[in-house]
Amino acid sequence: MPTKTELIHYRLQAMLREHSFSDLEYLGERKSYKSGELQHWYRIGESEVPVDAITELESEDTDESDTI
């Protein structure tokens, strides 16, 4: 059974496959400052974070009528 960290990584990968984000990028694997273990890292905005430091993902719905 996948761990919570693995599930967050899988969800982020699915988001990156299905959409284009200027503020989300997969950076590869490196040692986590949180657990000391090899983890997947992401750039979120201007921050680089290991997936084990992400506690939850929330989607922000945008009203398509606002964009022209």
C-alpha positions, 0 to 999 in steps of 0.5 A: 500500500502506498504511503501518504508521501507516495500518494502526494507525489503521484498526485503531483505527477498527475497534475503536471501531466494534465496541466501546465503550471508556471509555479510547479516543477518536479526537480528530481530526487535528493535527500530530504531535510525533513526525514534525511531520506531520498525524496522527490523534490518540487519547486512550488512558487519560489520554494524548493520542497521535498514531497515529505514536507507537503502535508496536503494538496488543495485545488484552487478553482478558477472561474473561467468567466473571469479569463478572456 
